[in-house]
Amino acid sequence: MKWHESIKVKLMGFFLFVSLIFLLFLVTSLSMLKDSQVEKNALEQARLSTIDIVSDLKKTQSKMEENTIVLASLTAEKFSGNRLNTTVILAFMNAMSNNDISSGGVWFEPYLLNPAKKSGSIFFNKEKDKKFILMDDYNFSGTRSYREMEFYVLGKKMRKGETFWTKVYTDPSTHIRMITVVSPIYVNKKFLGVASIDMKVGYDEVNIGSSDNRYMMVLDRSGKLVVQSSLIATIIDKSNTNQFNKSKTEALTKIVNEGIKKHRVKSLTHYKNEIVKLSNDSFEIDSKDALKIVGILHSSSKTMVAETYFLKKDPILKTDTVIALFYFPDTGMTLVVGMPKKEILSKINKNYDMIIWITLFTTIVVALLGYLLLHRYFVAPLEKINKQIQEDYGMLECTDSGEIGELVNNLNFRTLALEDAQKREKGEMKKRLINEKLLLQQSKMAAMGEMMDAVAHQWKQPLNALSMYSDIVKSDFRDGEVDQAYMDEFSQNIQIQIEHMVSTLDEFRSFFRPSKTEEDFTISDIVKSVLFLTKDEFMKNRITIEVESHKNIEVFGSKNEFKHLILNIINNAKDAFNDNNIKERRFITIRLLEEKGRDKIEIEDNAGGIPQSILADIFKANVTTKAEGKGTGIGLYMSMQIADKFNAKLLVDNRNNGACFSIVF
């Protein structure tokens, strides 16, 4: 047995294979779990890192919206007879504690504040001492009216008590970069105008919890910067501080824009008129911006949505980064947080490595224990049983009470059964050999009877000649013609007839003499011997035998047994001619040839062939084509047995209105 065929090696290989499959499955599963945890952990880290800024943003948003609503309500309350008590409004503006507010105002419908003047507005601006003052000279550049500006058009769309945030813009009068919260002013359901509070959006870097390896920024609905951490300054376009430098931030900008677009409500067809009206009413709102505004107005959710993305070679941190986006659907603003992926994964990788090592160690221990247990309870008993089988063929011993013990018991029962079967088989073999000898003897006796008839027929001619010679010598002696020359010729003729009879008798005796001697012989010699004894018999039955020798075939074995094989076949052909009453020319052709590299003997006749119904069983014992009482069915069966002794196959098929027997070596 080769080493790789050992059951121990196979068990070790099995456990190694199972362990590797298990480890591969586990590593794959953990990797997938790790990837899913990266996003979850990154989002959680982003939440923790930005919890203060998000809280501050929400507080600022709430306070700005609350102040704007109060300003709208106070204006509606103090407006009377086309006049507004600006002292009360100014006092309210100064009372606000929000340092981010830079200005505010109320903006009326045409001729409402002053019947003689179409535009009517009150604008308050914060001075350096952080006090608000009333600006009487608020001017617009060009011929545009504030009622065509975004803040007024959006405020006019709101219901009482509602607010809306504009995008970042630069005020045309103060030239301050700001973002505005607006709320409508209603008196008895009549729209009077819009109240607005402006929050300055400075270009300076604002600390919102940033560090050397993180950055944060807030973007309005159009993607303009509202506030940013110090690292963002490295990617701001110096020519337009509202935008990023595209050459530096193409990948980052793509992620941010895709994240923002994903959470915008897509306007349906029935909002088309509303979108067109918005873009027509304000020169600051194009069709794309109008689409965004309508999406915010009709958003069904006001809950902040958070998502994470992964960016390779972040232009700001110069490494692979996790980008966390927090989208506020009620304002359209987005908080962007960038953190190094390595930092996010550090804890996960540590836990992941620990799990892998623990799993690897556990797998090795379990595999080793499994192997040892299987060796003790499975391999060792089998080795013991195998050793017993190699040393002794007797009954096996086993102390196992499980399946192996049951197997040993079954093997012992099988051994007893085999011993009994062997005894029976020996008896049956002995009987079979005796029967075969009897069958062979019967076959020989039947053949001997036919051969005796053939010998008798062959002896009849020389005996007749001897009788005739006897009469002739008597007559010639009376006539005085007998002399020495006459006697010499007479003796020679007598000797010829006697030698013919002796040779016939010797051939007959050798044919039926039991011989166990095996020797090399040629098939052509066997054919000649058989035909020598049977030629007169076949001539008497008008049968012509032709021999076609294309190959000198030599075999090793008993010559007499092979003679019986040939004799059985040609005698069957002779009987078939007579049984079938063949009138036409009768012939038997014996061919010695080579076919497909194998020696072959063919014996073909035209005696009508073998009935198809028994063709497949023709070589079985007691199967015959002859009438009852004329055949025993032994000849061809014995012929097949003889062919087997020569490692040859005896075959038969019907062809050319006869049968063809083939002996293939």
Summary of the structure (lengths in Angstrom):
residues: 665
radius of gyration: 60.7
end to end distance: 35.9
largest distance: 196.6
contacts: 1916
relative contact order: 0.06
helix: 53%
strand: 21%
